[in-house]
């Protein structure tokens, strides 16, 4: 059962980058943990959207 909420360190990440960065460029490394075990302890992150101001949000 995946009943633990991930915790990010720090809790907020602010990232800026030029529009011409190379493909597969590492934008940010996240530091995140939770108290689940086994497969439920594996975390995946992806970009989920972009605001009108150009800000993107992450999914966990």
N, C-alpha and C positions, 0 to 999 in steps of 0.2 A: 504494500500500500504506500502510495506517495503522499504522505500527509504532512510533510515538513516544508516550510517556506524557505527558499534560498535567501541567504544573507550576503549582500555585496559589501566589499571593503575597498574603497570608500562607498558610501551609499549612493552617491551621484557621480557620474563621469561626464565631463565636458570635453568634447573632442572637436578640433577644427583641422581641416586638411585642404590642400589645393585641389582643384577639379581635375588636374592632370597627373595625379599620382598613378604609378603603374598598377596594372591588374595584379591581383593577389597580394597587394600591399597590406601589411599588418597595421590596422588603424589603431587598435587599442587592445590591451590584454586585460581581461576581466579577472578579478579575484573574488570568487564566490564559493560559498560552502553551504551545505545543509546537513541535517542529522539523519537522513535516510541511509539505508544500506543497500548493497547489491546494485541491481540495475536502476533502482529508483534514486541512487546517489549520483548517477551520471547526468550531467547538465549540458544542455545545448542552447546556443543563443543565435538569434537571427534578426535582421532588420525587418520591422513590421510595417513601417509607413513613414511618411514625411509630411510635416506641417506646411502650411502656406508660406511660412518664413524660412523653409528649407531645413527645419530641424527634423531629425529622425528619432524614432523610438525603438527600443529593443524589446524582444520577446524572450521569455525564459521558459 
